[in-house]
Amino acid sequence: FLLWLMVMLGGATRLTHAGLSIVEWRPLTGIFPPLNYKDWQHLFQLYQQYPEYQSVFPTMSLNEFKFIFWMEYTHRLLGRLIGIFFAVPMISLWRDLPFSLRSRGLVALALGGIQGIVGWYMVKSGLINDPRVSPYRLTLHLGLAFFLYGWVLWMLLDSLSGKKAEKVKGSWQAGSLLIFMGQLLTMIYGGLVAGHHAGLIYNTFPLMEGEWLPQEWDFYSPVWINFFKNEALVQWLHRVLAVVSWLSLIGYWFFGRLKRKTQHLTHWLIATTVQGILGITTLLYQVPVSLGVLHQGWAIVVLTTALITLHPRRDAVL
């Protein structure tokens, strides 16, 4: 739940332009917030030295700065709290944990630490010349958050199911895994859409201003770079991957009905359908903060239902 909340708060931080408000990374002392007017003035003066203030918000007041500061501070503080919430029980129960949980728990802690480093690596990219973080670093940061969440959730599912639970046959899992990979790619392109601010263009659906494929899809040379750099093509790929994954899941759900294996697929399909509706609505309304955060957060719900469906002992869990 805390990891899911972290993803939601990260989306809110990005959409409120708060991510660049703290221009220093202090893993230990950064836990202490400003306590007086002098502290606030110091932090505000630091922020004023960087491109976002100088070129985007040159008239920002101290009170306005406080809002974006608290957004970013809370995001970073929650990251630290998640590490404590995970590490303290693991240390206290260390002797009673099986080897698999010990090793995977240490991996989870390492991933959490790496995520903090990647987060600062992303922020640094917006403190140089262009007051926007690198879309590729942002996508890495978001993708690692999804991976960390999935890693911890899989540990939970293993713990809940137990070793004696009957495994689901591998042939049935293959189709689910293929659809899941398509959804993961969709999520990765969602990060690129966010990083390029591509949700602010072509705010129509299903056509993109009357075209199935945007005319400038091959604007950059060589052609392959358009798949990562071209805002219009990045948005097109995100929406196409989402539709293809959704249609594939519908087909697989109908196939599952014949096999009487639709319980978990139904949950997955419902979550994916809601995510599609949220995505379209977010696009049509040009990414308001509330819908943007909800769309990013609901991706975790899709991920959860997908991983439960893929778990080999899922019937013992739910």
VMD Tcl script that draws the C-alpha trace (Angstrom):
set ca {
  {0.00 0.00 0.00}
  {2.82 2.41 0.85}
  {4.54 1.69 -2.45}
  {1.25 2.33 -4.28}
  {0.86 5.60 -2.36}
  {4.42 6.51 -3.33}
  {3.59 6.08 -7.02}
  {0.48 8.25 -6.64}
  {2.40 10.96 -4.79}
  {5.15 10.82 -7.40}
  {2.56 11.53 -10.09}
  {1.17 14.44 -8.11}
  {4.67 15.82 -7.56}
  {5.39 15.70 -11.28}
  {2.09 17.25 -12.35}
  {2.34 20.13 -9.86}
  {5.90 20.93 -11.05}
  {7.18 20.22 -7.54}
  {9.90 17.73 -8.44}
  {12.62 20.35 -8.89}
  {11.81 22.39 -5.78}
  {14.46 20.68 -3.62}
  {17.77 21.14 -5.40}
  {19.90 19.16 -2.96}
  {19.99 15.47 -2.14}
  {20.75 14.76 1.49}
  {19.78 11.15 2.26}
  {20.21 11.52 6.03}
  {19.82 15.16 7.04}
  {17.18 15.75 4.37}
  {14.61 14.17 6.65}
  {14.47 17.40 8.69}
  {12.10 20.04 7.24}
  {12.66 23.82 7.42}
  {11.81 25.01 10.92}
  {11.87 28.81 10.66}
  {11.76 31.75 8.29}
  {15.54 31.72 7.83}
  {15.45 28.08 6.71}
  {12.69 28.84 4.21}
  {14.58 31.79 2.80}
  {17.69 29.68 2.35}
  {15.82 26.94 0.48}
  {13.95 29.45 -1.66}
  {17.19 31.21 -2.58}
  {18.71 27.90 -3.61}
  {15.70 27.20 -5.83}
  {15.98 30.66 -7.40}
  {19.45 29.80 -8.73}
  {18.09 27.13 -11.08}
  {16.38 27.24 -14.50}
  {12.85 26.33 -13.40}
  {12.50 29.46 -11.27}
  {14.38 31.70 -13.67}
  {12.52 30.75 -16.86}
  {9.21 29.22 -15.76}
  {8.21 30.74 -12.39}
  {10.18 34.01 -12.06}
  {7.38 35.68 -10.08}
  {6.85 32.83 -7.62}
  {6.29 33.93 -4.02}
  {7.64 32.23 -0.93}
  {4.18 30.83 -0.09}
  {3.88 29.34 -3.57}
  {7.32 27.81 -3.17}
  {6.26 26.27 0.15}
  {3.49 24.32 -1.61}
  {5.74 22.67 -4.18}
  {8.44 22.14 -1.53}
  {6.06 20.22 0.74}
  {4.95 18.06 -2.20}
  {8.52 17.00 -3.03}
  {9.54 16.77 0.63}
  {6.61 14.45 1.41}
  {7.49 12.29 -1.59}
  {11.08 11.90 -0.41}
  {10.04 11.42 3.23}
  {7.61 8.66 2.27}
  {10.42 6.88 0.45}
  {12.49 6.88 3.63}
  {9.52 5.70 5.72}
  {8.89 2.80 3.35}
  {12.47 1.66 3.86}
  {11.99 1.77 7.65}
  {8.61 0.00 7.48}
  {10.26 -2.79 5.50}
  {13.66 -3.03 7.21}
  {12.60 -3.00 10.88}
  {10.24 -6.04 10.70}
  {12.69 -7.91 8.49}
  {15.52 -7.39 10.97}
  {13.37 -8.29 13.98}
  {12.09 -11.48 12.32}
  {15.38 -12.36 10.60}
  {15.97 -15.64 12.47}
  {12.47 -16.90 11.73}
  {12.48 -16.07 8.02}
  {13.20 -18.77 5.44}
  {16.22 -18.22 3.22}
  {14.09 -17.26 0.21}
  {12.42 -14.40 2.10}
  {15.74 -13.24 3.53}
  {17.40 -13.06 0.13}
  {14.43 -11.49 -1.62}
  {13.95 -9.06 1.25}
  {17.54 -7.89 0.87}
  {16.96 -7.46 -2.87}
  {13.86 -5.37 -2.13}
  {15.85 -3.14 0.23}
  {18.58 -2.75 -2.39}
  {16.00 -1.86 -5.03}
  {14.54 0.76 -2.70}
  {17.97 2.33 -2.23}
  {18.65 2.26 -5.97}
  {15.26 3.90 -6.55}
  {16.29 6.81 -4.34}
  {19.51 7.23 -6.31}
  {17.63 7.03 -9.62}
  {15.16 9.63 -8.33}
  {17.97 12.09 -7.66}
  {19.60 11.16 -10.99}
  {16.30 12.16 -12.62}
  {15.99 15.44 -10.69}
  {19.56 16.45 -11.58}
  {18.67 16.36 -15.27}
  {16.25 19.25 -14.70}
  {18.73 21.41 -12.80}
  {21.13 22.08 -15.66}
  {19.78 24.04 -18.64}
  {16.30 22.80 -19.51}
  {13.93 22.98 -16.49}
  {12.44 19.61 -17.39}
  {13.69 16.26 -16.19}
  {14.91 13.80 -18.80}
  {11.94 11.72 -20.06}
  {14.21 8.68 -20.15}
  {15.31 9.09 -16.55}
  {11.70 9.69 -15.53}
  {10.65 6.50 -17.32}
  {13.45 4.59 -15.58}
  {12.31 5.97 -12.21}
  {8.68 5.01 -12.84}
  {9.55 1.63 -14.31}
  {11.74 0.78 -11.32}
  {8.86 1.74 -9.01}
  {6.60 -0.73 -10.83}
  {9.30 -3.41 -10.63}
  {9.84 -2.85 -6.90}
  {6.11 -3.00 -6.24}
  {5.81 -6.21 -8.28}
  {8.78 -7.74 -6.45}
  {7.26 -7.11 -3.02}
  {3.78 -8.20 -4.14}
  {5.17 -11.49 -5.48}
  {6.83 -12.10 -2.09}
  {3.46 -11.49 -0.44}
  {1.64 -13.87 -2.79}
  {4.22 -16.59 -2.16}
  {3.85 -16.14 1.59}
  {0.05 -16.24 1.45}
  {-0.20 -19.25 -0.85}
  {2.23 -21.60 0.89}
  {4.23 -24.42 -0.68}
  {1.46 -27.01 -0.59}
  {-0.93 -25.12 -2.85}
  {-1.46 -26.63 -6.28}
  {0.27 -24.87 -9.16}
  {-1.58 -23.59 -12.23}
  {-0.55 -25.33 -15.45}
  {2.12 -23.54 -17.44}
  {0.31 -23.68 -20.80}
  {-2.49 -21.51 -19.45}
  {0.02 -19.07 -17.99}
  {1.79 -18.50 -21.31}
  {-1.04 -16.47 -22.82}
  {-1.44 -14.39 -19.65}
  {2.28 -13.70 -19.59}
  {2.25 -12.48 -23.20}
  {-0.58 -10.03 -22.47}
  {1.21 -8.93 -19.29}
  {4.36 -8.14 -21.27}
  {2.26 -6.00 -23.60}
  {0.85 -4.11 -20.64}
  {4.31 -3.58 -19.18}
  {5.42 -2.04 -22.48}
  {2.32 0.15 -22.38}
  {3.29 1.35 -18.89}
  {6.84 2.10 -20.03}
  {5.47 4.20 -22.86}
  {3.20 5.88 -20.33}
  {6.37 7.05 -18.61}
  {7.68 8.42 -21.91}
  {4.36 10.18 -22.51}
  {4.67 11.82 -19.08}
  {8.31 12.71 -19.59}
  {7.71 14.30 -22.98}
  {4.46 15.98 -21.83}
  {2.93 14.20 -24.79}
  {-0.49 14.05 -23.13}
  {-0.90 17.77 -23.83}
  {-1.06 17.26 -27.61}
  {-3.55 15.40 -29.81}
  {-6.29 15.50 -27.20}
  {-8.78 13.52 -29.28}
  {-9.66 9.83 -29.38}
  {-9.63 7.46 -31.23}
  {-8.29 9.63 -34.06}
  {-5.41 12.05 -33.55}
  {-6.82 15.30 -34.97}
  {-8.56 13.34 -37.72}
  {-5.63 10.99 -38.47}
  {-5.03 7.40 -37.39}
  {-1.29 8.07 -37.40}
  {0.12 11.56 -36.73}
  {1.70 13.08 -39.81}
  {4.95 13.96 -38.03}
  {5.56 10.41 -36.82}
  {8.90 10.27 -38.69}
  {10.00 13.84 -37.98}
  {13.41 12.87 -36.56}
  {16.24 11.08 -38.31}
  {17.17 8.26 -38.08}
  {13.64 6.85 -38.03}
  {14.14 4.60 -35.00}
  {14.74 7.55 -32.69}
  {11.13 8.69 -33.25}
  {9.97 5.72 -31.16}
  {11.53 7.35 -28.09}
  {11.90 11.06 -28.87}
  {8.90 12.02 -31.03}
  {6.09 13.19 -28.70}
  {3.35 12.43 -31.22}
  {4.59 8.91 -31.99}
  {5.21 8.17 -28.30}
  {1.59 9.04 -27.52}
  {0.38 7.00 -30.51}
  {2.35 3.95 -29.38}
  {1.04 4.27 -25.82}
  {-2.58 4.33 -26.95}
  {-2.12 1.57 -29.56}
  {-0.34 -0.72 -27.09}
  {-3.12 -0.08 -24.55}
  {-5.88 -0.93 -27.04}
  {-4.11 -4.05 -28.32}
  {-3.49 -5.30 -24.76}
  {-7.12 -4.67 -23.82}
  {-8.51 -6.45 -26.89}
  {-6.13 -9.37 -26.33}
  {-7.30 -9.64 -22.73}
  {-10.95 -9.64 -23.82}
  {-10.21 -12.47 -26.25}
  {-8.33 -14.39 -23.61}
  {-11.19 -13.89 -21.18}
  {-13.66 -15.45 -23.64}
  {-11.23 -18.32 -24.16}
  {-11.00 -18.69 -20.40}
  {-14.77 -19.03 -20.11}
  {-14.57 -22.23 -22.12}
  {-11.96 -23.50 -19.66}
  {-13.90 -22.16 -16.65}
  {-10.90 -20.08 -15.60}
  {-12.23 -16.55 -15.62}
  {-12.26 -15.51 -11.94}
  {-8.86 -13.80 -11.88}
  {-9.03 -12.85 -15.55}
  {-12.27 -11.00 -14.84}
  {-10.60 -8.88 -12.15}
  {-7.70 -8.18 -14.50}
  {-10.03 -7.26 -17.37}
  {-12.12 -4.93 -15.20}
  {-9.01 -3.16 -13.91}
  {-7.64 -2.80 -17.45}
  {-10.96 -1.47 -18.76}
  {-11.13 1.15 -16.01}
  {-7.54 2.14 -16.79}
  {-8.42 2.58 -20.46}
  {-11.36 4.82 -19.58}
  {-9.16 6.85 -17.22}
  {-6.48 7.18 -19.89}
  {-8.90 8.42 -22.55}
  {-10.57 10.85 -20.13}
  {-7.20 12.17 -18.97}
  {-6.20 12.75 -22.59}
  {-9.44 14.47 -23.57}
  {-9.22 16.88 -20.61}
  {-5.51 17.61 -21.25}
  {-4.13 15.90 -18.16}
  {-5.61 17.65 -15.11}
  {-3.69 16.79 -11.95}
  {-6.48 14.70 -10.42}
  {-7.00 12.50 -13.48}
  {-3.27 12.26 -14.20}
  {-2.56 11.02 -10.66}
  {-5.48 8.59 -10.77}
  {-4.38 7.21 -14.14}
  {-0.84 6.62 -12.88}
  {-2.04 5.14 -9.61}
  {-4.56 2.82 -11.28}
  {-1.68 1.29 -13.26}
  {-0.70 -0.32 -9.94}
  {-4.17 -1.89 -9.71}
  {-3.72 -3.31 -13.21}
  {-0.29 -4.60 -12.23}
  {-1.69 -6.19 -9.07}
  {-4.50 -8.04 -10.82}
  {-2.10 -9.17 -13.56}
  {0.45 -10.58 -11.10}
  {-2.26 -12.38 -9.11}
  {-3.46 -13.95 -12.37}
  {0.10 -14.96 -13.25}
  {0.96 -16.38 -9.83}
  {1.31 -20.20 -10.04}
  {-0.57 -20.71 -6.76}
  {-3.08 -17.90 -7.17}
  {-6.11 -20.01 -6.20}
  {-4.64 -20.44 -2.73}
  {-4.36 -16.66 -2.31}
  {-7.85 -15.47 -3.32}
}
mol new
graphics top color blue
foreach p $ca { graphics top sphere $p radius 0.5 }
foreach p [lrange $ca 0 end-1] q [lrange $ca 1 end] { graphics top cylinder $p $q radius 0.2 }
display resetview
